[in-house]
C-alpha cells in the first residue's frame, strides 16, 4: 500500500504541474500520453539524481569510478613553459619564501600587494624578471621511467642553470657558475617545488603546458 500511495501522490503532483500551462497540458490529454510523459519525467529525474550522487561521491572520495581500470587517465606531458628568472642572495632566502607564501595567499588581496612590492624591491637583484620560453622535446624525457609524463623537475633546474650561466645579463649578479642546486622553482600556484621532488614529473608538480612559473637563483 505504501508504494501505491507514493505512485498516486506522484501522479497527482505531476498532473498538477503539467496542467499549469497550456503547452504542458497538451501532453496529458489522453491516458496514454499522460503515462508516457510521466514515465519520461521520472526517468530523467532518476538519471540526473543518480549522476549527481555518483559523481559527487567520486569527488568526495566516497567511492571510485567503476571503470577506472578500463578507462585509465592518459597523461599530458608539459610541452612548453614560460619562466621568469631573478637572483637573490642566500641570506634573503627566508624573505624569498615569505614573498611567495604571501603571493600564494593574497592573489586577490589588494592590501598585500604593497608588501609584496616592498619585499621584492629589497631582495631581488634585477628590477625586472628575465623571461625565457622553454620547450621540451622527446629528447628531454625519453630516458625517464615514464616518458609519457614528460620532463622532471631536476631536468628543468639544469636547463635554467645552463641558461643563467650563458646569460651576459645575469653573469654580473653571480659570484660564480651556478648548478641545479641554486635554482629554486615556484610553480603555477606560487608554491616552492622542493629538491625532494627533483625526480617528480613537472605535470605532477603544478607545472603544465603554457604555465608561467618563477625560477629564482639563490647565490
N, CA, C and O of each residue as an XYZ file, in Angstrom:
876
protein
N       0.819     -1.211      0.000
C       0.000      0.000      0.000
C       0.855      1.264      0.000
O       0.520      2.262     -0.637
N       1.959      1.195      0.724
C       2.815      2.369      0.814
C       3.335      2.780     -0.561
O       3.342      3.964     -0.897
N       3.778      1.785     -1.367
C       4.266      2.058     -2.714
C       3.156      2.632     -3.582
O       3.378      3.559     -4.360
N       1.966      2.075     -3.441
C       0.820      2.564     -4.211
C       0.497      4.014     -3.844
O       0.177      4.822     -4.716
N       0.582      4.335     -2.566
C       0.340      5.710     -2.119
C       1.355      6.681     -2.736
O       1.012      7.796     -3.128
N       2.600      6.233     -2.812
C       3.649      7.073     -3.414
C       3.348      7.314     -4.889
O       3.471      8.436     -5.380
N       2.952      6.254     -5.593
C       2.652      6.382     -7.022
C       1.458      7.317     -7.252
O       1.465      8.130     -8.176
N       0.448      7.194     -6.412
C      -0.729      8.067     -6.548
C      -0.346      9.522     -6.264
O      -0.757     10.435     -6.981
N       0.446      9.723     -5.210
C       0.885     11.092     -4.876
C       1.720     11.679     -6.009
O       1.547     12.843     -6.369
N       2.620     10.883     -6.570
C       3.471     11.343     -7.671
C       2.633     11.699     -8.893
O       2.850     12.725     -9.537
N       1.672     10.829     -9.197
C       0.794     11.078    -10.343
C       0.009     12.375    -10.157
O      -0.087     13.186    -11.077
N      -0.542     12.561     -8.981
C      -1.320     13.778     -8.720
C      -0.439     15.025     -8.783
O      -0.841     16.063     -9.309
N       0.749     14.900     -8.245
C       1.676     16.044     -8.222
C       2.106     16.417     -9.641
O       2.098     17.593    -10.005
N       2.479     15.422    -10.437
C       2.888     15.691    -11.824
C       1.711     16.236    -12.641
O       1.891     17.134    -13.464
N       0.525     15.705    -12.419
C      -0.661     16.176    -13.145
C      -0.916     17.650    -12.848
O      -1.252     18.421    -13.747
N      -0.757     18.037    -11.592
C      -0.956     19.439    -11.206
C       0.055     20.352    -11.888
O      -0.293     21.424    -12.382
N       1.308     19.912    -11.908
C       2.372     20.725    -12.535
C       2.147     20.834    -14.038
O       2.219     21.926    -14.603
N       1.874     19.697    -14.688
C       1.714     19.689    -16.140
C       0.444     20.431    -16.579
O       0.383     20.946    -17.695
N      -0.534     20.484    -15.732
C      -1.786     21.174    -16.080
C      -1.700     22.686    -15.894
O      -2.623     23.418    -16.249
N      -0.596     23.139    -15.342
C      -0.480     24.563    -15.011
C      -0.242     25.446    -16.228
O      -0.473     26.653    -16.157
N       0.216     24.878    -17.345
C       0.438     25.666    -18.562
C      -0.275     25.004    -19.737
O      -0.498     23.794    -19.752
N      -0.624     25.830    -20.716
C      -1.339     25.317    -21.894
C      -0.466     24.357    -22.690
O      -0.959     23.380    -23.254
N       0.853     24.643    -22.732
C       1.756     23.805    -23.522
C       1.880     22.408    -22.919
O       1.721     21.408    -23.618
N       2.168     22.344    -21.600
C       2.368     21.032    -20.982
C       1.056     20.268    -20.779
O       1.051     19.039    -20.702
N      -0.054     21.006    -20.692
C      -1.339     20.305    -20.505
C      -1.694     19.464    -21.715
O      -2.436     18.489    -21.596
N      -1.166     19.833    -22.894
C      -1.417     19.036    -24.100
C      -0.750     17.664    -24.033
O      -1.122     16.745    -24.763
N       0.240     17.537    -23.147
C       0.961     16.269    -23.036
C       0.184     15.223    -22.234
O       0.553     14.049    -22.225
N      -0.889     15.643    -21.563
C      -1.635     14.694    -20.717
C      -3.127     14.660    -21.088
O      -3.993     14.405    -20.250
N      -3.387     14.924    -22.360
C      -4.794     14.948    -22.792
C      -5.415     13.555    -22.841
O      -6.629     13.418    -22.689
N      -4.596     12.513    -23.053
C      -5.100     11.135    -23.079
C      -4.342     10.309    -22.049
O      -3.229     10.671    -21.670
N      -4.923      9.209    -21.591
C      -4.232      8.365    -20.596
C      -2.864      7.870    -21.086
O      -1.909      7.801    -20.313
N      -2.781      7.522    -22.391
C      -1.507      7.008    -22.920
C      -0.433      8.106    -22.923
O       0.698      7.884    -22.490
N      -0.811      9.296    -23.419
C       0.163     10.389    -23.462
C       0.573     10.806    -22.050
O       1.726     11.162    -21.810
N      -0.371     10.759    -21.129
C      -0.065     11.098    -19.743
C       0.920     10.090    -19.152
O       1.867     10.463    -18.460
N       0.682      8.798    -19.437
C       1.557      7.746    -18.928
C       2.977      7.909    -19.475
O       3.948      7.841    -18.722
N       3.094      8.126    -20.804
C       4.414      8.272    -21.429
C       5.139      9.500    -20.881
O       6.331      9.435    -20.578
N       4.426     10.611    -20.755
C       5.027     11.840    -20.251
C       5.553     11.663    -18.834
O       6.673     12.073    -18.527
N       4.752     11.059    -17.977
C       5.163     10.890    -16.582
C       6.332      9.921    -16.458
O       7.232     10.127    -15.644
N       6.315      8.865    -17.267
C       7.434      7.909    -17.249
C       8.723      8.589    -17.682
O       9.766      8.382    -17.062
N       8.667      9.407    -18.748
C       9.856     10.111    -19.222
C      10.371     11.098    -18.178
O      11.578     11.206    -17.965
N       9.459     11.817    -17.529
C       9.873     12.773    -16.499
C      10.559     12.055    -15.341
O      11.613     12.487    -14.876
N       9.970     10.978    -14.886
C      10.553     10.219    -13.783
C      11.907      9.617    -14.171
O      12.828      9.554    -13.356
N      12.012      9.175    -15.435
C      13.281      8.607    -15.908
C      14.379      9.662    -15.918
O      15.499      9.404    -15.475
N      14.058     10.856    -16.425
C      15.047     11.942    -16.482
C      15.477     12.353    -15.076
O      16.666     12.532    -14.813
N      14.511     12.502    -14.180
C      14.818     12.877    -12.789
C      15.685     11.809    -12.119
O      16.616     12.129    -11.380
N      15.374     10.544    -12.383
C      16.144      9.446    -11.790
C      17.581      9.442    -12.294
O      18.513      9.275    -11.507
N      17.771      9.625    -13.607
C      19.111      9.622    -14.191
C      19.939     10.791    -13.657
O      21.098     10.616    -13.283
N      19.337     11.984    -13.623
C      20.053     13.168    -13.125
C      20.432     12.991    -11.655
O      21.548     13.320    -11.253
N      19.501     12.473    -10.859
C      19.771     12.248     -9.432
C      20.904     11.244     -9.252
O      21.789     11.429     -8.416
N      20.862     10.177    -10.051
C      21.917      9.159     -9.970
C      23.277      9.749    -10.318
O      24.259      9.522     -9.610
N      23.334     10.512    -11.420
C      24.605     11.087    -11.854
C      25.166     12.057    -10.822
O      26.364     12.055    -10.542
N      24.288     12.889    -10.256
C      24.736     13.852     -9.244
C      25.312     13.133     -8.023
O      26.378     13.494     -7.525
N      24.596     12.116     -7.551
C      25.061     11.365     -6.381
C      26.344     10.605     -6.702
O      27.279     10.585     -5.902
N      26.382      9.976     -7.887
C      27.531      9.153     -8.276
C      28.804      9.978     -8.381
O      29.828      9.620     -7.798
N      28.745     11.100     -9.134
C      29.954     11.898     -9.338
C      30.320     12.706     -8.102
O      31.493     13.013     -7.888
N      29.330     13.055     -7.285
C      29.638     13.723     -6.014
C      30.399     12.775     -5.099
O      31.331     13.189     -4.409
N      30.007     11.511     -5.090
C      30.703     10.515     -4.289
C      32.134     10.312     -4.738
O      33.028     10.146     -3.908
N      32.365     10.324     -6.055
C      33.733     10.197     -6.579
C      34.555     11.418     -6.195
O      35.709     11.291     -5.784
N      33.956     12.614     -6.330
C      34.661     13.855     -5.987
C      35.028     13.884     -4.504
O      36.088     14.390     -4.136
N      34.158     13.343     -3.658
C      34.388     13.338     -2.210
C      35.157     12.104     -1.744
O      35.340     11.893     -0.545
N      35.612     11.281     -2.716
C      36.375     10.060     -2.417
C      35.583      9.059     -1.574
O      36.154      8.321     -0.772
N      34.271      9.045     -1.764
C      33.441      8.063     -1.057
C      33.472      6.717     -1.769
O      33.327      5.673     -1.134
N      33.661      6.738     -3.089
C      33.822      5.515     -3.879
C      34.610      5.857     -5.134
O      34.865      7.027     -5.420
N      34.992      4.832     -5.878
C      35.832      5.026     -7.050
C      35.021      4.891     -8.331
O      33.949      4.287     -8.355
N      35.565      5.472     -9.392
C      34.956      5.351    -10.714
C      34.903      3.883    -11.112
O      35.915      3.186    -11.053
N      33.726      3.410    -11.517
C      33.524      1.977    -11.732
C      34.389      1.407    -12.848
O      34.690      0.213    -12.848
N      34.795      2.254    -13.807
C      35.571      1.734    -14.949
C      36.996      2.282    -14.958
O      37.607      2.437    -16.015
N      37.518      2.573    -13.760
C      38.847      3.195    -13.697
C      39.944      2.281    -14.243
O      40.972      2.762    -14.720
N      39.729      0.954    -14.175
C      40.736      0.029    -14.698
C      40.639     -0.136    -16.210
O      41.561     -0.644    -16.847
N      39.526      0.291    -16.773
C      39.346      0.189    -18.231
C      39.720      1.494    -18.909
O      40.473      1.508    -19.883
N      39.184      2.598    -18.382
C      39.464      3.916    -18.947
C      40.467      4.629    -18.050
O      40.089      5.417    -17.184
N      41.724      4.349    -18.262
C      42.774      4.955    -17.446
C      43.105      6.349    -17.951
O      42.889      6.671    -19.120
N      43.632      7.169    -17.050
C      43.998      8.530    -17.430
C      45.198      8.506    -18.378
O      46.152      7.755    -18.177
N      45.129      9.333    -19.400
C      46.251      9.472    -20.326
C      46.995     10.750    -19.966
O      46.457     11.842    -20.149
N      48.208     10.642    -19.462
C      48.930     11.850    -19.039
C      49.257     12.754    -20.212
O      49.551     12.279    -21.309
N      49.206     14.055    -19.982
C      49.592     15.042    -20.990
C      50.851     15.710    -20.492
O      50.813     16.473    -19.526
N      51.971     15.432    -21.143
C      53.233     15.962    -20.636
C      53.330     17.467    -20.869
O      52.612     18.034    -21.692
N      54.227     18.090    -20.132
C      54.443     19.533    -20.243
C      55.269     19.803    -21.497
O      56.440     19.429    -21.560
N      54.667     20.447    -22.490
C      55.334     20.670    -23.778
C      56.185     21.934    -23.778
O      57.262     21.958    -24.373
N      55.713     22.971    -23.121
C      56.492     24.217    -23.040
C      55.998     25.064    -21.881
O      54.840     24.967    -21.475
N      56.886     25.895    -21.351
C      56.534     26.799    -20.256
C      57.261     28.127    -20.445
O      58.195     28.244    -21.239
N      56.804     29.117    -19.694
C      57.492     30.409    -19.620
C      58.049     30.537    -18.205
O      57.331     30.324    -17.228
N      59.322     30.884    -18.098
C      59.931     31.025    -16.782
C      60.416     32.454    -16.576
O      61.030     33.055    -17.457
N      60.126     32.977    -15.396
C      60.627     34.294    -15.007
C      61.798     34.065    -14.062
O      61.662     33.387    -13.044
N      62.955     34.639    -14.407
C      64.175     34.366    -13.657
C      64.672     35.635    -12.965
O      64.677     36.720    -13.547
N      65.086     35.471    -11.718
C      65.686     36.564    -10.968
C      66.727     35.981    -10.025
O      66.876     34.763     -9.925
N      67.446     36.860     -9.335
C      68.549     36.439     -8.456
C      68.359     37.036     -7.074
O      68.007     38.207     -6.932
N      68.596     36.218     -6.054
C      68.598     36.715     -4.676
C      69.809     36.137     -3.944
O      70.375     35.125     -4.356
N      70.193     36.797     -2.853
C      71.272     36.285     -2.022
C      70.747     35.194     -1.095
O      69.570     35.173     -0.734
N      71.645     34.294     -0.722
C      71.263     33.208      0.170
C      70.761     33.742      1.508
O      69.901     33.131      2.142
N      71.303     34.889      1.936
C      70.872     35.485      3.205
C      69.412     35.921      3.171
O      68.787     36.090      4.218
N      68.866     36.103      1.966
C      67.480     36.565      1.817
C      66.510     35.422      1.531
O      65.383     35.653      1.094
N      66.951     34.192      1.780
C      66.128     33.025      1.450
C      64.822     33.007      2.256
O      63.769     32.639      1.733
N      64.900     33.405      3.526
C      63.694     33.426      4.362
C      62.686     34.419      3.802
O      61.491     34.132      3.732
N      63.177     35.594      3.404
C      62.294     36.603      2.831
C      61.729     36.156      1.486
O      60.589     36.466      1.141
N      62.545     35.422      0.735
C      62.074     34.911     -0.556
C      60.877     33.991     -0.357
O      59.870     34.097     -1.058
N      61.003     33.100      0.597
C      59.893     32.166      0.851
C      58.682     32.911      1.417
O      57.538     32.553      1.140
N      58.943     33.939      2.203
C      57.839     34.754      2.715
C      57.127     35.465      1.566
O      55.904     35.603      1.570
N      57.909     35.912      0.582
C      57.362     36.604     -0.582
C      56.387     35.710     -1.341
O      55.287     36.136     -1.692
N      56.801     34.455     -1.593
C      55.938     33.569     -2.375
C      54.785     33.004     -1.549
O      53.726     32.695     -2.095
N      54.980     32.866     -0.250
C      53.863     32.449      0.606
C      52.782     33.522      0.613
O      51.589     33.223      0.570
N      53.222     34.783      0.667
C      52.281     35.895      0.633
C      51.617     35.998     -0.735
O      50.424     36.286     -0.834
N      52.392     35.762     -1.783
C      51.860     35.813     -3.143
C      50.827     34.709     -3.358
O      49.828     34.905     -4.050
N      51.079     33.552     -2.760
C      50.146     32.429     -2.875
C      48.821     32.717     -2.174
O      47.749     32.388     -2.681
N      48.916     33.332     -1.007
C      47.720     33.523     -0.183
C      46.986     34.828     -0.457
O      45.874     35.024      0.033
N      47.595     35.725     -1.236
C      46.993     37.056     -1.413
C      46.761     37.412     -2.872
O      46.918     38.563     -3.278
N      46.388     36.415     -3.647
C      46.187     36.648     -5.076
C      45.136     37.719     -5.331
O      45.268     38.514     -6.261
N      44.098     37.740     -4.510
C      43.020     38.711     -4.691
C      42.949     39.705     -3.526
O      41.949     40.399     -3.339
N      44.034     39.752     -2.753
C      44.082     40.657     -1.611
C      44.907     41.889     -1.974
O      46.136     41.854     -1.915
N      44.240     42.970     -2.348
C      44.928     44.164     -2.822
C      45.805     44.781     -1.741
O      46.833     45.384     -2.050
N      45.415     44.638     -0.486
C      46.172     45.255      0.601
C      47.552     44.637      0.779
O      48.444     45.264      1.351
N      47.737     43.399      0.289
C      49.023     42.719      0.448
C      49.977     43.017     -0.702
O      51.168     42.723     -0.604
N      49.481     43.588     -1.773
C      50.339     43.840     -2.927
C      51.452     44.824     -2.598
O      52.567     44.686     -3.100
N      51.162     45.815     -1.762
C      52.177     46.796     -1.398
C      53.321     46.135     -0.639
O      54.488     46.462     -0.853
N      52.977     45.200      0.252
C      54.007     44.465      0.990
C      54.833     43.602      0.051
O      56.050     43.501      0.205
N      54.177     42.981     -0.919
C      54.902     42.184     -1.909
C      55.911     43.038     -2.665
O      57.054     42.628     -2.866
N      55.486     44.222     -3.082
C      56.382     45.126     -3.811
C      57.582     45.510     -2.957
O      58.707     45.577     -3.452
N      57.342     45.760     -1.682
C      58.434     46.164     -0.789
C      59.443     45.038     -0.605
O      60.653     45.259     -0.661
N      58.933     43.827     -0.385
C      59.847     42.686     -0.230
C      60.597     42.433     -1.524
O      61.797     42.161     -1.502
N      59.900     42.520     -2.658
C      60.528     42.288     -3.955
C      61.653     43.268     -4.237
O      62.721     42.877     -4.708
N      61.417     44.537     -3.950
C      62.456     45.550     -4.180
C      63.673     45.304     -3.291
O      64.798     45.642     -3.658
N      63.441     44.726     -2.141
C      64.518     44.523     -1.182
C      65.390     43.319     -1.511
O      66.601     43.359     -1.293
N      64.802     42.263     -2.025
C      65.573     41.021     -2.183
C      66.001     40.718     -3.613
O      67.058     40.119     -3.808
N      65.225     41.106     -4.617
C      65.571     40.732     -5.995
C      66.644     41.648     -6.562
O      66.556     42.871     -6.449
N      67.655     41.045     -7.173
C      68.758     41.808     -7.741
C      68.360     42.550     -9.014
O      68.845     43.652     -9.271
N      67.487     41.954     -9.800
C      67.027     42.585    -11.032
C      65.698     43.290    -10.777
O      64.810     42.737    -10.130
N      65.569     44.499    -11.283
C      64.318     45.234    -11.106
C      63.170     44.543    -11.842
O      62.019     44.592    -11.407
N      63.499     43.902    -12.958
C      62.505     43.159    -13.718
C      62.999     41.737    -13.944
O      64.188     41.511    -14.168
N      62.093     40.798    -13.884
C      62.434     39.399    -14.146
C      62.805     39.230    -15.617
O      62.268     39.911    -16.491
N      63.726     38.316    -15.869
C      64.056     37.941    -17.246
C      63.200     36.735    -17.613
O      63.150     35.749    -16.878
N      62.541     36.822    -18.733
C      61.587     35.780    -19.115
C      62.170     34.895    -20.218
O      62.704     35.387    -21.212
N      62.058     33.605    -20.024
C      62.503     32.623    -21.011
C      61.319     31.742    -21.412
O      60.403     31.492    -20.628
N      61.377     31.286    -22.652
C      60.383     30.313    -23.133
C      61.118     29.000    -23.347
O      62.034     28.916    -24.165
N      60.713     27.984    -22.610
C      61.362     26.677    -22.703
C      60.426     25.659    -23.340
O      59.259     25.544    -22.965
N      60.956     24.930    -24.303
C      60.204     23.851    -24.932
C      60.847     22.521    -24.571
O      62.064     22.434    -24.412
N      60.018     21.481    -24.444
C      60.514     20.157    -24.076
C      60.199     19.178    -25.208
O      59.039     18.920    -25.532
N      61.249     18.653    -25.784
C      61.106     17.699    -26.883
C      61.305     16.281    -26.336
O      61.736     16.121    -25.193
N      61.000     15.254    -27.130
C      61.175     13.869    -26.657
C      62.587     13.571    -26.151
O      62.769     12.725    -25.275
N      63.582     14.264    -26.700
C      64.952     14.033    -26.242
C      65.147     14.425    -24.783
O      66.077     13.958    -24.126
N      64.259     15.289    -24.279
C      64.377     15.753    -22.899
C      63.827     14.762    -21.876
O      64.135     14.862    -20.689
N      63.021     13.815    -22.326
C      62.401     12.917    -21.343
C      62.309     11.464    -21.781
O      61.730     10.649    -21.063
N      62.866     11.111    -22.946
C      62.735      9.732    -23.416
C      63.501      8.742    -22.539
O      63.250      7.538    -22.590
N      64.446      9.259    -21.725
C      65.220      8.374    -20.850
C      64.536      8.132    -19.507
O      64.996      7.309    -18.715
N      63.444      8.841    -19.249
C      62.736      8.700    -17.975
C      62.003      7.359    -17.884
O      61.740      6.710    -18.896
N      61.681      6.963    -16.661
C      60.970      5.695    -16.460
C      59.599      5.719    -17.119
O      59.157      4.719    -17.686
N      58.920      6.873    -17.043
C      57.598      7.035    -17.663
C      57.646      8.244    -18.602
O      57.162      9.319    -18.248
N      58.218      8.080    -19.781
C      58.391      9.221    -20.685
C      57.103      9.904    -21.110
O      57.125     11.055    -21.546
N      55.957      9.191    -20.986
C      54.690      9.814    -21.367
C      54.327     10.980    -20.443
O      53.481     11.806    -20.787
N      54.965     11.046    -19.273
C      54.712     12.161    -18.360
C      55.620     13.359    -18.641
O      55.437     14.419    -18.042
N      56.587     13.211    -19.532
C      57.438     14.334    -19.910
C      58.643     14.520    -19.018
O      59.149     13.566    -18.427
N      59.101     15.768    -18.925
C      60.324     16.096    -18.188
C      60.078     16.141    -16.687
O      58.950     16.300    -16.221
N      61.175     15.995    -15.947
C      61.053     16.068    -14.493
C      61.649     17.375    -13.959
O      62.186     18.182    -14.718
N      61.547     17.565    -12.667
C      61.943     18.825    -12.032
C      63.449     19.047    -12.136
O      63.888     20.164    -12.410
N      64.244     18.003    -11.921
C      65.702     18.170    -11.971
C      66.156     18.603    -13.355
O      67.076     19.411    -13.485
N      65.520     18.072    -14.383
C      65.860     18.484    -15.749
C      65.600     19.974    -15.946
O      66.395     20.674    -16.574
N      64.489     20.449    -15.411
C      64.177     21.879    -15.519
C      65.212     22.712    -14.774
O      65.650     23.743    -15.284
N      65.608     22.291    -13.590
C      66.624     23.037    -12.841
C      67.925     23.134    -13.647
O      68.558     24.188    -13.699
N      68.306     22.032    -14.265
C      69.536     22.026    -15.070
C      69.408     22.949    -16.281
O      70.359     23.644    -16.639
N      68.239     22.954    -16.905
C      68.019     23.839    -18.058
C      68.154     25.311    -17.644
O      68.781     26.108    -18.343
N      67.559     25.653    -16.506
C      67.621     27.034    -16.022
C      69.044     27.409    -15.654
O      69.502     28.504    -15.981
N      69.749     26.514    -14.978
C      71.144     26.785    -14.596
C      72.002     27.023    -15.831
O      72.858     27.909    -15.827
N      71.787     26.251    -16.877
C      72.543     26.421    -18.118
C      72.248     27.769    -18.769
O      73.159     28.446    -19.246
N      70.970     28.156    -18.788
C      70.593     29.450    -19.360
C      71.221     30.597    -18.587
O      71.725     31.555    -19.173
N      71.186     30.491    -17.279
C      71.727     31.556    -16.426
C      73.236     31.692    -16.623
O      73.753     32.803    -16.733
N      73.931     30.574    -16.665
C      75.388     30.610    -16.828
C      75.807     31.171    -18.183
O      76.919     31.680    -18.325
N      74.929     31.081    -19.176
C      75.243     31.587    -20.514
C      74.671     32.985    -20.763
O      74.765     33.512    -21.872
N      74.085     33.575    -19.736
C      73.460     34.888    -19.887
C      74.432     36.001    -19.511
O      74.942     36.043    -18.391
N      74.681     36.899    -20.456
C      75.561     38.042    -20.177
C      74.916     38.998    -19.174
O      75.613     39.667    -18.411
N      73.601     39.060    -19.180
C      72.894     39.968    -18.265
C      73.003     39.476    -16.827
O      73.201     40.268    -15.905
N      72.873     38.164    -16.641
C      72.836     37.621    -15.287
C      74.214     37.344    -14.701
O      74.353     37.259    -13.481
N      75.225     37.203    -15.535
C      76.556     36.835    -15.057
C      77.078     37.806    -14.005
O      77.714     37.391    -13.037
N      76.813     39.092    -14.191
C      77.363     40.091    -13.265
C      76.715     40.025    -11.884
O      77.224     40.619    -10.933
N      75.601     39.312    -11.766
C      74.943     39.159    -10.473
C      75.339     37.852     -9.787
O      74.897     37.572     -8.673
N      76.171     37.054    -10.454
C      76.541     35.746     -9.927
C      78.013     35.727     -9.546
O      78.853     36.122    -10.355
N      78.352     35.284     -8.349
C      79.753     35.215     -7.940
C      80.524     34.138     -8.703
O      81.737     34.242     -8.881
N      79.818     33.112     -9.146
C      80.433     32.017     -9.912
C      79.342     31.295    -10.663
O      78.169     31.663    -10.592
N      79.737     30.267    -11.378
C      78.742     29.487    -12.100
C      77.811     28.787    -11.114
O      78.222     28.378    -10.028
N      76.558     28.659    -11.515
C      75.574     28.007    -10.644
C      75.235     26.631    -11.192
O      75.408     26.357    -12.380
N      74.751     25.777    -10.309
C      74.259     24.473    -10.749
C      72.790     24.344    -10.343
O      72.191     25.289     -9.831
N      72.225     23.170    -10.578
C      70.789     22.989    -10.343
C      70.398     23.195     -8.882
O      69.237     23.476     -8.586
N      71.367     23.057     -7.960
C      71.056     23.232     -6.540
C      70.768     24.687     -6.184
O      70.175     24.967     -5.142
N      71.182     25.603     -7.039
C      70.952     27.030     -6.783
C      69.633     27.515     -7.372
O      69.249     28.666     -7.165
N      68.939     26.648     -8.103
C      67.700     27.040     -8.785
C      66.498     26.675     -7.913
O      66.234     25.499     -7.658
N      65.785     27.689     -7.467
C      64.576     27.490     -6.674
C      63.372     27.720     -7.591
O      63.256     28.766     -8.230
N      62.490     26.741     -7.643
C      61.347     26.783     -8.566
C      60.055     27.003     -7.785
O      59.819     26.382     -6.748
N      59.225     27.906     -8.311
C      57.904     28.159     -7.731
C      56.870     27.923     -8.827
O      56.901     28.573     -9.872
N      55.965     26.998     -8.582
C      55.047     26.533     -9.624
C      53.921     27.522     -9.901
O      53.952     28.659     -9.430
N      52.921     27.080    -10.672
C      51.838     27.983    -11.068
C      50.901     28.344     -9.919
O      49.988     29.154    -10.085
N      51.131     27.737     -8.747
C      50.362     28.100     -7.536
C      51.205     28.955     -6.597
O      50.781     29.280     -5.488
N      52.414     29.320     -7.058
C      53.370     30.075     -6.241
C      53.861     29.274     -5.044
O      54.273     29.846     -4.035
N      53.817     27.940     -5.160
C      54.362     27.058     -4.134
C      55.761     26.620     -4.553
O      56.024     26.387     -5.732
N      56.646     26.513     -3.576
C      58.004     26.072     -3.884
C      58.018     24.581     -4.212
O      57.389     23.776     -3.525
N      58.737     24.230     -5.259
C      58.934     22.825     -5.618
C      60.250     22.399     -4.985
O      61.320     22.804     -5.441
N      60.179     21.589     -3.944
C      61.368     21.253     -3.154
C      62.293     20.313     -3.916
O      61.909     19.703     -4.914
N      63.518     20.216     -3.421
C      64.502     19.327     -4.041
C      64.104     17.859     -3.874
O      64.577     16.996     -4.615
N      63.234     17.579     -2.901
C      62.752     16.203     -2.721
C      61.910     15.754     -3.912
O      61.692     14.560     -4.118
N      61.443     16.724     -4.687
C      60.602     16.414     -5.841
C      61.386     16.457     -7.153
O      60.789     16.515     -8.228
N      62.705     16.428     -7.074
C      63.529     16.513     -8.287
C      63.221     15.407     -9.290
O      63.268     15.629    -10.500
N      62.907     14.226     -8.790
C      62.632     13.109     -9.695
C      61.178     13.094    -10.153
O      60.791     12.268    -10.980
N      60.378     14.006     -9.617
C      58.960     14.039     -9.960
C      58.763     14.739    -11.304
O      59.556     15.597    -11.692
N      57.699     14.363    -12.004
C      57.423     14.965    -13.303
C      56.763     16.332    -13.133
O      56.024     16.567    -12.177
N      57.044     17.223    -14.075
C      56.541     18.596    -13.987
C      55.026     18.637    -13.856
O      54.487     19.399    -13.054
N      54.338     17.813    -14.649
C      52.866     17.841    -14.644
C      52.283     17.422    -13.304
O      51.117     17.698    -13.022
N      53.086     16.758    -12.475
C      52.615     16.341    -11.153
C      53.001     17.342    -10.070
O      52.740     17.127     -8.886
N      53.624     18.436    -10.492
C      54.048     19.477     -9.543
C      53.414     20.823     -9.886
O      53.967     21.872     -9.557
N      52.267     20.796    -10.540
C      51.554     22.021    -10.941
C      52.401     22.883    -11.875
O      52.429     24.108    -11.755
N      53.089     22.224    -12.802
C      53.811     22.919    -13.867
C      53.356     22.282    -15.174
O      53.816     21.202    -15.545
N      52.452     22.960    -15.862
C      51.824     22.381    -17.037
C      52.067     23.243    -18.269
O      52.553     24.369    -18.168
N      51.726     22.706    -19.420
C      51.969     23.383    -20.689
C      51.401     24.800    -20.689
O      50.230     25.015    -20.379
N      52.259     25.764    -21.044
C      51.844     27.158    -21.148
C      51.892     27.945    -19.859
O      51.648     29.152    -19.862
N      52.207     27.274    -18.740
C      52.264     27.981    -17.459
C      53.407     28.989    -17.410
O      54.417     28.831    -18.095
N      53.239     30.015    -16.600
C      54.312     30.955    -16.282
C      54.744     30.668    -14.853
O      53.942     30.790    -13.927
N      55.995     30.290    -14.665
C      56.497     29.973    -13.329
C      57.724     30.833    -13.039
O      58.306     31.428    -13.946
N      58.108     30.893    -11.774
C      59.284     31.662    -11.375
C      60.420     30.719    -11.008
O      60.222     29.728    -10.306
N      61.613     31.044    -11.493
C      62.819     30.303    -11.141
C      63.815     31.312    -10.567
O      64.279     32.210    -11.270
N      64.130     31.155     -9.302
C      64.982     32.112     -8.607
C      66.350     31.485     -8.357
O      66.456     30.370     -7.845
N      67.386     32.223     -8.726
C      68.755     31.767     -8.497
C      69.206     32.299     -7.140
O      69.269     33.510     -6.928
N      69.515     31.393     -6.233
C      69.955     31.765     -4.887
C      71.466     31.558     -4.801
O      71.960     30.440     -4.949
N      72.191     32.648     -4.559
C      73.667     32.573     -4.551
C      74.231     32.937     -3.187
O      75.448     32.928     -3.000
